[in-house]
Amino acid sequence: MMSRSYTNLLELASGNFPVMGREKERKRFPRVMTVPGNIVEMDDEQDNSVTSENPSSIAGDRMIIVANLLPLKAKRRPDNKGWVFSWNEDSLLLWVKVGLPEDMEVLYVGSLPVDVDPIEQDDVANHLLEKFKCVPAFLPPNLLAKYYHGFCKKQLWPLFHYMLPFSADHGGRFDRSMWEAYVSANKMFSQKVIEVLNPEDDFVWIHDYHLMVLPTFLRRRFVRLRMGFFLHSPFPSSEIYRSLPVREEILKALLNSDLIGFHTFDYARHFLSCCSRMLGLEYQSKRGYIGLEYYGRTVGIKIMPVGIHMGHIESVIRQTDKELKVEELKRQFEGKTVLLGVDDMDVFKGINLKLLAMEHMLKQHRNWQGKAVLVQIANPARGKGIDLEEIQSEIEESCKRINKELGKPGYEPIVYIHRPISISERMAYYRIAECVVVTAVRDGMNLTPYEYIICRQGVSGAERGSELCGPKKSMLVVSEFIGCSPSLSGAIRVNPWNVESTAEAMNESISMAESEKELRHEKHYRYVSTHDVAFWSRSFLQDMERTCADHFRKRCWGIGLGFGFRVVALDPNFRKLSIDEIVGAYCRSKSRAILLDYDGTLMPQNSIIKTPSAQVMSLLNSLCGDRKNMVFMVSGRGRESLSKWFLPCKKLGLAAEHGYFIRSPGQDEWETYGQSCEFGWMQMAEPVMKSYTEATDGSGIERKESALVWHYNDADPGFGFSQAKEMLDHLESVLANEPVAVKSGQFIVEVKPQGVSKGIVAEKVFTSMTENGKQADFVLCIGDDRSDEDMFELIGTAVSRHILSYNTEVFGCTVGQKPSKAKYYLDDSSQVVAMLESLAEVSDSPVTSDEENDDNSSPRKFGRVSSFV
């Protein structure tokens, strides 16, 4: 298949992405209908051409599932001419489709578990697409080695399982070439997705840590693509994750998804903590859903442990019964109590800890010697992980030592099986085991306990006493560090590092009363049978649909270079302020109200020098000199600073501390517009703030005349946010009967008098102008932060509330492209100054000295309005 990639790795790094035109006609691929539990394969005679123009017989959305490996098995034909492919029924991704709508077509994109010769790749790709709806990505062997066996298995996998590379042979040091291979491989997967993607109809669901930067490749091309990501491994705490040199690149890439899924709240919490500490993003929980606001998009966070496919397990149980494997094992372990461990050969599975716990149990509870047997099945390692040979040698040595010390003729306390076993043989072991023990020191989910519970229950509807009916009792000893642990409330949870505790748990599990085992089993079976893989996939799709619901309502565009790329999503009416448009409206108007914020608006937020420049002073004087204008500086700063800085601008109105103090144009005296002039509450609030300041390094208190502000922008983000929430509740309780408002903002908690906001200042200005017979027919309001949103909200409703007339031309403008209640934006403060200069140039000449004296004799002072006093 010809690749239609839109970029290469170097282009991604530089941010140069050519625009790729849309296809004139999207080809749809014929559907292979399946029934849950029965995978239907077509005969060769029934194959359809990949280039068939016939559309799908059922119109509807498609799901494209992207994973490192396709859910396929592959082997060479006996004559060595070509390949034979079949579904891998052990693959979880194969069963995702059973939870999706029946009319939803499912395509798989991924690599193959075998190396296909380049000469055969086109034929194999066409065959897999026609028969299996699979699109293979053929990774060159050298790239695969660095991508999978290198970056994935030697850097991401250990780190996500809390192993830091303290030495070169312990975890693997970061290798830039491996990271580049990882990015390059993700790019190849994106090419294959794009080849079959219809961005308007399709969902894309990406799986696991192998493809964490894939969302950026796809989002760069399709800003409205409905895309989800699910992480099947643990996500480490921020203290571990932050050691990764490409930590921000991966976080930003994941945030290009619409929905990010995790098995447990712990994993999600760690991810959110990383977003907070490294990107400054805070999550919100609304109606039970967790979301991250990211440049106007809400990235959903899904917490849902995966399940198993009941039908598949039950079909294997039937097959196991036919093979009489259970009867064979019963005879082998007759008179013995079997504890079972089933793990991949992996440094994180804690197999040797389990063996040591078994040894301790037999020594402490000698009545089990000769009776209790631990069968440990160690599946071959999936990849070339770290320390495998050392771990395998340690396990074998422990088995020999324990069997030699505690065994006797006809009895071995440890039965170690280190070979590939079929799923039916595994199910047979589940059927005869009294307890399954999982002692992984860190694991993503681990579905072994789920499979065991289903096997002990037996086939649904089977008569009690029949071979297909299980004993309906089971016991589990599970590590508290695995993903399924929170879901199994009837299991005995252990810290696998505590060998003595694990030994006692194993003894308790096999010594427990039969009735207790049955009750625990019943509870587990209810959960596992209702929270299967179909429930998981259906729930994820529903959340993805909900999260993507407003994709086509908002205006979206991409910005940023390389992995700094992100999509900005804004209200459809939100657009950049046109200089020509506002100048035209300005010239047509007769009475104008201009409200300006200072910090971040006229003065760059990161500027060290905070005093206004000569350029700003000049244009303010020009605007104030036009008799048609009422110009106000509305700032959070104190009145002393504003009075000093803007002393030359006699006709400039000033509102300090968000409007608590107001100085009318041409006046020297400040007036108070809060509901109360009593500040006794400060003596109550300040000690509370001081106690939190002493306990929170990097925080401080700013005391204003009318307000107290607690800043924590230099504190630890997580701790500071937690302290701010505590302080908010504390202050609200202490000041419940005081005429003040307690609010949280960007790294602040503020206590200020009630009825004080920039929105109220705007309302006072408009009302005053109307009372003086000069109702504003032009309004310009500019600001950059949350406090300015009160002004934007007010001017957005002023016409409907009859504060402004219907023919008033209103321009609410925020600084920066971000979600706002304003309808316009300018990129930065320099554009704000340039726009104001354009207005100053068309303003009427400043008044003469005589006119100024006449004007000063009756200054433009707005009177008090009782409803605001």
Disulfide bonds with the S-S distance in Angstrom:
none
